[in-house]
Amino acid sequence: MLDSFSIGLVVTLVFDALVRLGLVARIVMRRGSVPVSLAWMVVLLFAPIVGAILYLLVGETRLGRRRLRRHARVLDQLRPYEAGLWREKWTRWPTEQSSEQSITRLATAATGLPPVSGNRLELLVEGAFFDRLIRDIDEATDQVNLQTYIWMTGGVGDRVAGAIIDARSRGVTCRVLVDGVGSRKFLKSETCRRLRAAGAEVVEALPANLLRLPFARLDLRNHRKLAVIDGRIAHLGSHNLTDESFRVTLRPSIGPWLDASIRVEGPAAQAAQLVFLQDWLLDAPGPLEVDEHLIPDPDPVEEPGTVVQIIPSGPGRVPAAIHDMMLASIWSARRELILTTPYFVPDEATRTALRAAALRGIDVTLVVPERLDGILVALAGAAQLEELLDVGVKVVRHQRGLLHAKTLTVDRSLAVVGSVNLDMRSFWLNFELTLLVPDEDFASYVAWMQTGYIEESVPMDGTAWRERPVARRLIENLARLLGPLL
């Protein structure tokens, strides 16, 4: 006869098995990505109880019903302003029947934001970005809207805060939106208190408190980096508000973070303002109010100027916009592809596109950092490289620091610069932002920057890589199974 402990154990095991079977059935019926679905099934199979808890916490993209309803109302209010971009004379499509035109039309269909001309662009790397941003804030006369994933206090973070406080003293409206996880230390800091005391509005994006746990997935993060000054200047790219002393881990050997961003002056800044307002109105307290003052009419700074397309993505309205644009760009290549990314854990479609490009004879170069701040991500990424090396993709490992720039150039005629890593978290879970530039002059300039990264890198030897220890390959391939969840 079973004692009470044995009966309890049997009941627990049966309950756990039923829960896991139910979750497997839910995964199948949701018809999500096959690799992601299989990865979750593996977790449920090999991690009893814990696997079920993990899936309930982070297995589905849930923003929460209240947030989804508010998001829908925000988009309804902003849609007329998006339509305004279409009516203006600076909406420009690339040459008829070109691959660039098909890519911009794809992105427009997903986001509602068309390519616009009349812009002047400036590529900013490392510390030059902060100097230019602070100068623009110092010259602001109407509004400063700043959004970042990580705001590090001290150093450059305090310099930017000081510029915003000075702008407030001139009567400039200042709004600051920071991610609730990436900037959690900032939100409790003296720097944040000083900004609020000066009259700057500081809002936490996607608050990650346990009270939201039953209703929303807490690891959905706002990873965008954006500043819009007076509705006519925008800064966007990979720069967080951090300096060279920033460390996610205690590993000093990683070195400085190396970033790339773009300063846009012209009508495209209005599209960037619309993206900022989508996020701001989602989390800012008070009623939803949009007026023309928030979205001033832009003026072209150059005729015809550079054509630019702002592309946001994230859970909700445009979950796959950047992913689909990246795929179309890779497939459009005829001669050369250069990609830089700190985190390389691509989905099957992206990996297939890169392999096919190399097999078609395209010169494909992938630049990744030698050292990363995340061990699991590094292992999962390493497992992806062998099949790319086998088909002729040139993989080089950058040595100078943690290369954090997220860039793509195609045939030196199209450039992509933004916040998106080549991993599934960026493609499907984070709110991201990127800039598409179908312009030969600017794309060549970005490719020149990428070439500098390549010169600071060491090429990977495919033969030596295949001969690495079996134990290491086993660990990497196990980590690869979790790739869709990273």
C-alpha positions, -999 to 999 in steps of 0.1 A, spaced: 0 0 0 14 34 -10 21 59 17 11 96 15 45 106 2 44 81 -27 8 91 -35 18 128 -36 48 120 -58 27 101 -83 1 129 -84 28 154 -90 44 134 -118 10 128 -135 1 165 -132 35 176 -146 31 151 -175 -4 164 -183 7 200 -181 37 194 -205 15 175 -229 -10 203 -229 18 229 -235 31 208 -264 -4 207 -279 -6 245 -275 28 250 -292 17 228 -321 -16 246 -325 0 281 -324 19 272 -356 49 293 -348 84 290 -361 94 254 -364 129 258 -348 114 278 -319 86 253 -314 111 224 -315 134 242 -291 105 246 -266 96 209 -270 131 200 -261 130 222 -230 97 207 -219 110 172 -225 143 175 -206 133 199 -178 102 186 -160 83 213 -140 110 239 -147 104 237 -185 67 243 -180 73 273 -157 98 287 -182 73 284 -211 46 300 -191 69 329 -183 87 335 -217 73 310 -242 48 333 -259 50 369 -271 25 385 -247 24 423 -243 -7 422 -222 -43 429 -233 -44 464 -218 -11 473 -235 -23 459 -268 -55 480 -267 -36 511 -258 -11 504 -286 -40 501 -311 -53 535 -300 -19 551 -304 -15 537 -339 -49 550 -348 -39 585 -337 -6 584 -356 -18 569 -388 -29 603 -403 6 616 -398 21 586 -415 -2 592 -444 11 628 -445 46 614 -454 31 599 -485 15 631 -497 46 652 -494 69 659 -524 100 643 -508 85 607 -509 109 590 -533 112 555 -546 144 541 -560 148 535 -597 120 514 -613 125 477 -614 156 479 -592 162 455 -562 163 486 -539 128 495 -550 114 461 -542 131 462 -508 117 497 -499 82 487 -510 84 456 -488 94 477 -458 67 503 -466 40 476 -468 50 464 -433 55 497 -415 35 524 -434 66 546 -435 78 553 -471 114 562 -482 119 600 -482 144 622 -499 158 656 -490 180 643 -461 216 649 -451 234 619 -434 264 617 -412 279 584 -400 291 586 -364 313 561 -347 323 556 -311 328 589 -291 320 612 -321 284 602 -317 280 617 -282 298 649 -291 274 654 -320 243 645 -300 252 668 -272 258 697 -297 224 691 -313 207 691 -278 225 723 -270 211 739 -301 175 726 -296 148 753 -296 115 733 -292 118 696 -282 143 669 -274 130 633 -275 155 607 -264 151 569 -262 177 544 -252 181 508 -239 210 514 -215 217 547 -198 249 545 -177 253 571 -151 286 590 -149 308 598 -179 289 604 -211 255 596 -195 259 626 -172 271 648 -200 239 640 -220 219 646 -189 236 680 -183 227 690 -219 191 681 -214 189 700 -181 204 731 -199 178 727 -226 150 726 -200 164 759 -186 158 774 -221 122 762 -221 127 732 -244 103 703 -239 124 672 -230 112 636 -230 133 606 -220 122 570 -225 144 542 -211 140 505 -210 128 492 -177 155 464 -176 184 479 -195 182 512 -175 170 500 -142 200 514 -124 196 548 -141 159 550 -130 170 548 -94 200 572 -98 207 607 -88 210 616 -125 174 606 -131 162 626 -101 181 657 -114 165 653 -149 130 651 -133 137 680 -110 147 701 -140 113 694 -156 123 666 -181 98 639 -184 114 605 -177 94 574 -185 101 537 -180 94 516 -211 79 482 -206 81 481 -168 94 447 -156 77 442 -123 64 409 -110 28 422 -109 27 421 -147 40 385 -148 6 368 -152 -4 392 -180 27 399 -200 60 385 -209 87 403 -190 116 398 -213 101 417 -242 124 447 -242 126 481 -260 160 479 -276 157 510 -297 183 538 -296 169 571 -309 170 608 -304 149 633 -323 157 671 -320 130 697 -329 114 672 -353 141 678 -379 172 659 -367 174 623 -357 202 601 -343 197 563 -345 220 532 -345 237 510 -320 249 535 -294 236 532 -258 244 560 -235 275 543 -222 312 550 -223 343 527 -226 341 518 -189 307 500 -194 307 463 -186 279 439 -186 301 413 -170 333 414 -149 354 402 -179 379 431 -185 394 414 -216 363 422 -237 376 458 -243 356 489 -254 322 486 -271 325 499 -307 293 514 -322 280 530 -353 250 554 -356 236 578 -382 227 614 -378 198 623 -401 188 659 -409 157 663 -430 122 649 -436 131 614 -424 133 628 -389 95 631 -390 93 593 -395 117 588 -365 95 611 -345 65 589 -352 84 559 -340 93 576 -308 58 587 -302 45 551 -307 67 540 -277 62 572 -257 24 572 -257 24 535 -249 40 540 -215 37 577 -206 11 584 -179 -20 604 -187 -44 604 -216 -34 597 -252 -30 631 -270 -13 637 -303 -13 671 -320 6 688 -348 30 704 -324 44 669 -316 51 662 -353 63 695 -369 64 697 -407 99 687 -419 118 706 -445 142 691 -469 178 702 -462 192 691 -496 176 687 -530 173 659 -539 193 648 -509 197 612 -497 168 588 -498 162 573 -463 137 548 -449 130 544 -412 121 508 -403 108 498 -369 99 463 -357 87 446 -326 58 427 -310 25 439 -322 19 457 -355 52 451 -373 69 420 -357 88 409 -388 95 442 -407 132 443 -402 137 406 -405 119 405 -439 138 436 -451 172 419 -441 163 387 -460 152 406 -491 185 426 -490 206 395 -487 188 377 -515 192 409 -537 230 408 -536 248 403 -569 285 409 -560 292 416 -523 277 413 -488 293 427 -457 277 422 -423 288 432 -388 270 421 -357 280 414 -321 255 385 -316 251 360 -344 224 334 -337 204 336 -369 171 319 -377 170 292 -404 158 317 -431 187 341 -425 213 313 -424 199 298 -456 200 332 -474 237 337 -464 246 302 -475 228 306 -508 246 340 -514 280 323 -510 270 294 -532 258 319 -559 293 334 -560 286 364 -539 316 377 -518 301 373 -483 320 386 -452 307 383 -417 324 403 -390 319 393 -354 337 401 -321 365 378 -309 351 381 -274 315 384 -262 299 394 -229 274 364 -229 288 329 -228 257 311 -239 251 334 -268 288 330 -278 285 292 -278 252 292 -298 267 316 -323 299 295 -327 278 265 -336 264 284 -366 297 291 -382 309 258 -396 283 254 -423 289 290 -434 327 285 -436 321 253 -456 303 271 -484 328 300 -486 315 327 -463 344 347 -449 341 349 -412 365 373 -394 368 379 -357 373 415 -347 401 421 -321 400 457 -309 370 454 -286 334 443 -285 322 452 -320 287 464 -313 279 480 -347 250 464 -365 255 471 -402 249 455 -436 260 467 -471 248 452 -503 269 457 -535 280 490 -521 247 504 -532 225 498 -502 233 502 -465 215 492 -433 225 506 -399 205 502 -367 200 485 -334 193 449 -347 215 420 -340 215 390 -363 197 369 -337 161 358 -331 157 380 -300 162 411 -321 141 397 -350 111 386 -330 111 398 -294 127 432 -290 114 466 -302 141 476 -327 148 504 -352 170 505 -383 178 528 -412 177 517 -448 197 538 -472 195 529 -510 223 552 -519 256 543 -536 277 571 -520 265 565 -485 266 527 -488 302 529 -501 311 550 -470 295 524 -447 314 497 -465 346 517 -460 339 517 -423 333 479 -424 365 474 -442 383 491 -413 367 466 -390 379 437 -413 414 450 -412 413 448 -374 401 412 -375 416 377 -378 401 354 -405 387 321 -393 403 290 -407 375 266 -417 398 235 -416 411 244 -381 375 252 -369 362 218 -380 390 201 -360 381 218 -326 376 193 -297 345 171 -298 335 181 -263 335 218 -274 314 211 -305 289 191 -283 285 220 -259 281 245 -288 255 224 -305 236 220 -273 236 258 -269 225 260 -306 193 242 -296 184 271 -274 193 296 -302 156 304 -309 151 313 -273 181 336 -268 
